[in-house]
Amino acid sequence: MDTLTLLGLLLAVVFFAAAWQAWRIGNERRDVALLGVGGGVSAAGAALSFML
């Protein structure tokens, strides 16, 4: 596994964990959605780098 793929997956996991924590403590939906989108983009980038 390439280093870029590993870092992208790690970033996606961190974003999703932060979104889950933010949702759990009751932050605004906008902030939780922004963290979720960041995690999704990171996961998509990791998947793309894995395929290439």
C-alpha positions, 0 to 999 in steps of 0.5 A, a space after each residue: 500500500 502506497 504512503 499516500 493511500 495510507 495517509 488518505 485513509 488515516 485522514 478519512 478515519 480521523 474526520 469521521 471520528 471527529 464528525 461522530 464526536 461532534 454529532 454526539 455532543 450536539 454541535 450544529 448540523 452544518 459543522 457535522 456535515 462539513 466534517 463528514 464531507 471532509 472524511 468522504 473526500 479523503 476516503 475518495 482520494 484514498 480509493 483513487 490513489 489505491 486504484 492508480 
